[in-house]
Amino acid sequence: MSVDLASVPIRSLQTVDGLLAYREAGSGPPLVFLHGGFLDHRMWEEQILVFAARHRVIAFDARGHGGSDNATGPFRPADDVAALLRGLEADPAVLVGVSMGGATAVDCALEHPDLVRAVVVSGVGTSEPVFEDPWALDVLSAEGRALAAGDAAGWVEAFQRFVAGPHRDPADVDADLMRRVREMALGTLGKHAPGEADHRVPVTATWERAPGIAVPVCAINGALDAPDHLAMAGRLAKLVPGGHTATVPAAAHYPNMENPARFNAELTSFLETV
């Protein structure tokens, strides 16, 4: 059984800080997908179609992304996830997140442990990232210069280097994958004005607190991801009791999009244990 994503309406949940947009399909144990920074819930298209057969799947747009409202004041992404889970009566849930979404999943496990049944991350450790590798630092620097100059095309060109990872040229990556990422990223970028304030409030001491996470944690990483991303995910898996990692070949920072069959298999295997 699968779900035709086009037939799944985009809904919204009213919170005290605005609307959060989401798609929901299937029934069963709640499984919540959290997208990467500048992307939106559409990055989980292949997972929504598959996992709705056995789970209540919820994929939502983080504040300031996709169809969700922009922040107008201080907020914590983990609190938005908590509001969504409570508002939809979808707890405790397995949270699955790539990059920013994975960091939010970990924050939610730290701040709202009663709402979380398990955590899956990809290419991230906690919401306090550590970047040391020259390749990643160069990409981040290029993004920053482009944003400062108001150069959207230059920014997305730099951003897409993470799609390929340090071991490939972006031209060698599937063109449709690059198009999808570009479309989502530019859509989110277009929701924000140059120089707009960042209202996110950080969750602190995440690495120090990670060993206290009491739910199962799995890191499913793309084999071709940047060394810093792999190191952070591996560090998290080692810190959390019983945490473990899995590797998706032929994929970098977005393994669920680039090699969905293998990612789905690894996620299915983990879900069978929680």
TORMARTI-876353 format. One record per residue (C-alpha): residue in one letter; x, y, z. Coordinates in pm, whole numbers, padded with zeros to 5 digits, always signed. Example, Ala and Ser with C-alpha at 12.3 -4.5 7.8 and 13.67 -1.06 7.14 Angstrom:
TORMARTI-876353
A+01230-00450+00780S+01367-00106+00714
end
This chain:
TORMARTI-876353
M+00000+00000+00000S+00125+00350-00078V-00013+00702-00069D-00039+00937-00365L+00128+01245-00219A-00068+01476-00444S-00384+01350-00277V-00258+01431+00073P-00368+01786+00160I-00141+02037+00327R-00294+02129+00660S-00194+02384+00920L-00190+02392+01299Q-00251+02721+01475T+00000+02783+01753V+00041+03086+01976D+00319+03200+01741G+00151+03138+01406L+00066+02856+01167L+00271+02542+01114A+00207+02364+00783Y+00217+01985+00762R+00109+01680+00566E-00030+01372+00740A-00099+01026+00601G-00155+00672+00725S-00229+00535+01069G-00038+00359+01340P+00259+00463+01556P+00345+00829+01492L+00648+00889+01270V+00747+01253+01224F+00986+01373+00954L+01186+01693+01009H+01352+01851+00707G+01691+02014+00666G+01758+02384+00679F+01617+02590+00390L+01427+02286+00259D+01072+02181+00346H+00858+01872+00403R+00875+01777+00034M+01225+01639+00084W+01050+01343+00250E+00829+01258-00046E+00973+00908-00092Q+00938+00832+00279I+00580+00958+00313L+00474+00728+00031V+00635+00423+00190F+00591+00460+00564A+00227+00570+00565A+00143+00204+00499R+00229+00117+00862H+00264+00447+01046R+00088+00771+01110V+00329+00985+00910I+00356+01358+00973A+00594+01577+00772F+00586+01946+00858D+00754+02270+00760A+00968+02428+01028R+00892+02787+01119G+01011+03018+00843H+01025+02735+00590G+00786+02611+00323G+00426+02684+00410S+00479+02766+00779D+00467+03121+00911N+00784+03316+00970A+00889+03384+01326T+00792+03722+01466G+00968+03678+01798P+01188+03440+01995F+01117+03070+01944R+01278+02729+01976P+01225+02479+01691A+01197+02195+01943D+00904+02372+02106D+00731+02394+01768V+00769+02017+01731A+00627+01972+02079A+00332+02198+01996L+00267+01998+01680L+00281+01663+01859R+00050+01781+02135G-00185+01961+01901L-00224+01656+01678E-00219+01411+01971A+00068+01233+01800D+00294+01151+02092P+00512+00976+02173A+00659+00984+01824V+00967+00865+01645L+01140+01177+01515V+01344+01146+01195G+01551+01444+01086V+01820+01533+00837S+02069+01809+00919M+01875+02091+01092G+01579+01856+01136G+01794+01600+01313A+01929+01866+01546T+01572+01970+01627A+01482+01606+01695V+01767+01580+01946D+01666+01909+02108C+01310+01778+02140A+01435+01461+02308L+01628+01676+02554E+01357+01934+02623H+01038+01727+02580P+01140+01365+02650D+00784+01253+02722L+00686+01325+02362V+00965+01125+02196R+00983+00747+02147A+01303+00737+01942V+01529+00964+01735V+01686+00917+01393V+01937+01172+01267S+02132+01207+00945G+02443+01417+00895V+02415+01594+01230G+02480+01551+01599T+02308+01818+01806S+02198+02178+01747E+02548+02293+01844P+02740+02198+01529V+03116+02169+01509F+03272+02258+01173E+03647+02213+01139D+03703+02060+00796P+03835+02312+00539W+03586+02199+00273A+03282+02262+00493L+03423+02591+00621D+03475+02704+00260V+03114+02618+00170L+02976+02801+00473S+03195+03102+00396A+03072+03109+00036E+02711+03097+00157G+02773+03383+00397R+02937+03603+00134A+02652+03543-00111L+02386+03623+00148A+02566+03940+00251A+02576+04048-00114G+02211+03960-00178D+02325+03707-00437A+02056+03436-00426A+02202+03249-00724G+02547+03244-00567W+02406+03134-00234V+02214+02840-00378E+02518+02735-00582A+02719+02717-00260F+02433+02552-00070Q+02407+02277-00331R+02768+02179-00273F+02645+02002+00039V+02413+01795-00182A+02717+01657-00366G+02951+01643-00068P+03328+01689-00082H+03395+01382-00296R+03193+01477-00606D+03126+01767-00834P+02765+01894-00819A+02741+01825-01194D+02781+01455-01116V+02470+01445-00894D+02128+01354-01030A+01989+01665-01198D+01637+01613-01065L+01766+01590-00708M+01956+01915-00754R+01645+02078-00904R+01428+01971-00610V+01676+02102-00354R+01718+02428-00544E+01341+02480-00567M+01284+02423-00195A+01586+02630-00089L+01500+02930-00305G+01139+02909-00192T+01241+02934+00171L+01502+03201+00101G+01232+03405-00069K+01027+03410+00252H+01292+03619+00424A+01425+03970+00380P+01797+04054+00365G+01930+04123+00711E+01622+03979+00878A+01670+03899+01246D+01718+03535+01344H+01466+03478+01623R+01574+03124+01709V+01665+03067+02073P+01929+02797+02116V+01899+02493+02335T+02218+02488+02539A+02465+02226+02663T+02331+01974+02412W+02651+01770+02384E+02689+01759+02761R+02327+01648+02804A+02317+01396+02518P+02426+01098+02732G+02104+01148+02930I+01881+01082+02630A+01683+00776+02734V+01528+00676+02399P+01687+00481+02114V+01898+00691+01876C+02018+00595+01531A+02231+00792+01284I+02167+00702+00919N+02436+00885+00722G+02523+00922+00358A+02861+00763+00293L+02968+01062+00081D+02870+01329+00334A+03125+01579+00464P+03364+01460+00738D+03226+01708+00992H+02868+01588+00940L+02971+01225+00976A+03181+01302+01283M+02898+01484+01460A+02648+01205+01393G+02897+00943+01505R+02975+01138+01821L+02607+01154+01910A+02558+00782+01853K+02851+00707+02083L+02731+00942+02357V+02376+00806+02377P+02348+00467+02549G+02275+00206+02284G+02307+00452+01998H+02424+00317+01665T+02492+00420+01308A+02408+00297+00959T+02553+00403+00625V+02374+00472+00300P+02605+00426+00000A+02608+00653-00305A+02462+00945-00108A+02587+01255+00068H+02398+01498+00293Y+02046+01398+00182P+02056+01017+00174N+01677+00986+00199M+01645+01170-00133E+01952+01037-00312N+01923+00669-00222P+01570+00635-00080A+01550+00257-00114R+01854+00203+00110F+01759+00481+00351N+01409+00338+00385A+01549-00008+00447E+01777+00120+00724L+01493+00320+00881T+01258+00021+00863S+01518-00196+01033F+01556+00057+01314L+01181+00103+01358E+01144-00270+01410T+01356-00239+01724V+01172+00047+01897
end
